Amino acid sequence: IEMDAAMSEPLSVLMIIGSYLPDIGGTERQLAALASELSARQFRVEVLTGRHGPQWPLQEEIDGTLVHRLSYPRVRFLGALGLLLRAGFFLLTEGRRFQVFHVHAVNSLAVLTTLIGKVLGKAVVLKAVGAWELEDGVLNPVRRRQFVYRQLLSFLGQADAWVAVSGHLHNAMSEAGLPQSRLVIIPNGVDIDHFAPLREGEGRR
């Protein structure tokens, strides 16, 4: 999705993820880096996530990105339902401010976001972040043969784009029957300034 140079307002993107900073994980770090880079390129980026710690504010700015946290009961099953209901309410009431919904991990939040995104006429991007989708998600080779998962895949295939972080995930998407025209491989980025290789004769610090 490219920003039109003639647009008077920057492209606005809502990133949706189950957990975010200060939770530390690979997906959280990648999203933080992506949000920072997009903001530097004049995109307007906000994050919608769950509130995993009662001490965390419901809304705060982290490295220039506004983060919205949703409270929900920390009870198995009930908690997941509560988060979905709160996320759905946010998307329906605040989602019109954004042009793109970008979901990190193809899970129940992805299903909800795809549904509401289509209702609101928003572009929806789903990012498969790793092994979870292959083991416990809709890309699991065994599960995707089951009726319910086939229906979910058919529905999620309506998203405007699926992002795979590896060729392996891209192949799994293709085998699952997702539209080839909507699949793209974008490996996780690396800060080459921070992780630059040592020059010849340079010792470790």
N, C-alpha and C positions, 0 to 999 in steps of 0.2 A: 504494500500500500504506500504510494508515494504522495507527498504533499504537493498540491497544486500551487505553483508560484504565484498565481493570480489571487489566491485566497487572502481575504483581509484579516482573517483570524487563523491562528495556528491550529493544526489538526489536533483534536482532543481524543485521548485514548484512556480508557478505564482498564487497568490491569486487575484481574480477578484471580486470587490465589487463596488456598485454604489457610495457610500460615505465612507470616511475613516477619520482618525484623521487629523486635530483637530476637525472634527465633532464628537460629543459625542452621542453615543447610544449603546444599548445592543449588536447589531451585530458588531459594530465597536470595542467595548471593547473586545468581544470574539475573534475576528480576531487578535487583537493586542496581546492578551495573547497566542493564538495558534502560531502565527508567532514567538514570543519570545521563546516558548518552543521548537518548531521545530528547530530553529537556534541553541539552546543549545544542541540539539541532532545531530548537524552537517548536517542538511538539509540546502540547500541554498534557501532562501525565498525572494521573491519580491512581491510587491502589485501594482496592476493596478486599478486606480479609477478615478472618475471625479474630476475636479478642481472647487470646489464650491465657492471659494473666490479668487478674482483677486490678492489679496496680497499673496496668497500661492504660493510657488515655484513649478515649473513644476516637479521638481525632488528633493527629499531630503531623508536623512536617519533618521528614527525615531526608537529609541531604537534598533539600529543595523539592521533594515529592510529597504531596499531601496524601496521608494514609487515613482511610476510614476503617475503623474496627467495629465489628458487630458482636455484641454480647449474645451468648446462647448458653443453655444449661450444659454443664459438663457431665452429662449422663449419656451412656451408650444408647444409640439409636435415637433417643429423644433429642440429644444434642445435635445430631446430624440434621434432623428434621427442623429443629429450631434455627440452625444456621441457614438452611435453604429458604425458610420462610422470611427471615430477616433480609437475606440477600435479594430475594425476589421483590420485596417491598422497596428496597433501595434502588434496584434497577428500574422498577416501574415509576418511582417518584423522582429519581435523580438521573436516570439513564439518558434522558433526552439531551442532557448537556454534552454528551460524548458522541463522537462519530464512529468510534471503533471500540468493541468489547474484545479484550485479549485475555483468554483464560489459560492459566499455567497448570497443566495436568488435566487429562481427559477423564473427569470424574462426574459426580452428580451435579457439581456446580457448572460443569460444561454443558450438561443437558439443559439445566435451568436457563443458563445464559443464552444458549442457542435458541430456545423457545422464545424468550422475551426479546432477544435481539431481532428475531424475525418479525415479531409483533410490532416493534418500534421502528423497523426499517434500518437497523444498524448493521454495519459490517461486523462479522464475528470471526475471530481467529482462535483456533484451538492449538495449543502446543503440547505435544507428547514429550514428557520430560525425562523418561528413562525406563528402567526395568519394570516399574510398577504397572504400567499400561500392558506390558506383555505377560505379567504374572497374575495380576488381580483385576485388570481392567478389560475394556471392550476389545483390545487387540490380542487377548489370550486366545491361542489357536483352538483350544477346546471350547471355551465359552462362546466364541463368536459363531459357533455352529448351533448354539441353542436359540430357540425362537426369540426369547426376550432380548438377547444380545444382538441378534440379527436386526430386530426392529430398532434398537438403540443406535446401531451403526448406520442404518438407513437414514434415521433422523439426523444424527450428527454429521452425516455426509452433506447436509445442507449448509453447513458452515462455509463461509467464504474462503477459508484457507485452513489447512492443517500443516503445522510446522513440526518436522522431525529433527531431533538433534543429532541423528546418526543415520547412516545408510541402512543399518539393521532395522531401525524403527520405520524408516521409509518403506522398506520391503514388506514389513508387517502390515502397514497401511494399504499397500497395493494388494497384498494377498487377501485382505479383509474386504476388498471390493470398493474402497473409497475412490471417488473420481480422481483420476490421474491429474487432471488440469488444476486441481485444488491442493495438490501435495507439493511441499517444498522442503528441502533439506537446508537448515541453518544451524551449523554446529554452535555450541556454546562458545561465547567469546572469551578471549584471554587478553589481559592487559599486558601488552608486550613491553611497555615501559617498566612495569613492575617486575615482570618475569623475563627480562631480557637475558640472553646467554652471556656468560662471562667472556670478556675479550682475552685474547692470548696474553698470557703472563699476568693476568689479573687474579688475585687470590680471593677466596671467600671471606666475607665479613662476619 
